[in-house]
């Protein structure tokens, strides 16, 4: 996959923390920023998925055992991704 070079402005304390973390993980700052962006995007996608799942259940009653079970399973699938 081709790379795109970009310039961004970030707060100095965040940059310093990213620089330290990159050194501790033995990766470049560019790689670390890419990893962070991917994780943020995945979290956002998971939140959107959970919203869609919840919308799908809006017309069902909470007292249905299957709905209750599916709510907890779906939440369990995405809760650690946030």
Buried (B, 14 or more C-beta within 10 A) or exposed (E): EEEEEEEEEEEEEEEEEBEEBBEEEEBEEEEBBEBEEEEEEEEEEBEEBBEEBEEEBEEEEEEEEEEBEBBEEBEEEBEEBE
